[in-house]
């Protein structure tokens, strides 16, 4: 039997890539520091922010930290790690978080189902063609979207942005989305599951996508950022409606600092240097990965696409207006 590519060929590249994928890192969430006072700029100076560590998506946030943009706005970041946005929702409800990064699908679903009362503050990353795809091994016989009918597809979570956009891409290619079976494969095991044929098709996002191309020679069967989901909003930052109402200048300051960080990483050199400073990704991979768009604002029309697609594929049972969730900064 041939030795596993996971041991022989992927090696260090996989370890580096896994460090920047969606399920990276975790630590317990503590309570929000209610004793943190304000200053001349904000109502609350020390804010608790939950992030999924080492993701490419949070590069704007990391840039805002390293460039001192939060500090300039009078904010001190008390950072905690979570596995996914699902972890943040109950923490918002119990006032243990001030801000959290997460995928928009989870935040919108929580609001629609009244699991929490949230405000969406700023976008993190929008998808771009080439950064995420449904992939198969070259000897699988799976080469076109039509070949996906009846197959199992590995995703990192159900009812997520990944499943949602996969369904849309399948339908756009005249494949019944209900003909496939979605199987949860942790991102940390995605490449190994594909390589060892535990799953015939895997949804991969950068940097895993680039690693898989280099080490496994995967076939890109369908791009998950084209057609009806081109430029699709992936994730962003939220707060609770309660916190936003009590601390409007604090939320506005967080939004301004984030916007500056997001704007900076539109420059590829700045993006790469920032990612290398926190992401644990191999320098050679950083040069090759396809990166999405990093908006400097939050837009109702853009996020309504997410809610509408959630209704189309049954995550929401009726039309949901994201408008009331969008943060409106106070007029100076």
Secondary structure, 3 states (H helix, E strand, C coil): CCCCHHHHHHHHHHHHHHCCCCCCCCCCCCCCCCCCCCCCCCCCCEEEEEECCCCHHHHHHHHHHHCCHHHHCCCEEEEEECCCHHHHHHHHHCCCCCEEEEEHHHHHHHHHCCCCCEEEEEEEEECCCCCEEEEECCCCCCCCHHHHCCCEEEECCCCCHHHHHHHHHHHHCCCCHHHCEEEECCHHHHHHHHHCCCCCEEEEECCHHHHHHHHHCCEEEEECCCHHHCCCEEEEEEEEHHHHHHCHHHHHHHHHHHHHHHHHCCCHHHHHHHHHHHCCCCHHHHCCCCCCECCCCCCHHHHHHHHHHHHHCCCCCCCCCCHHHECCCCCC
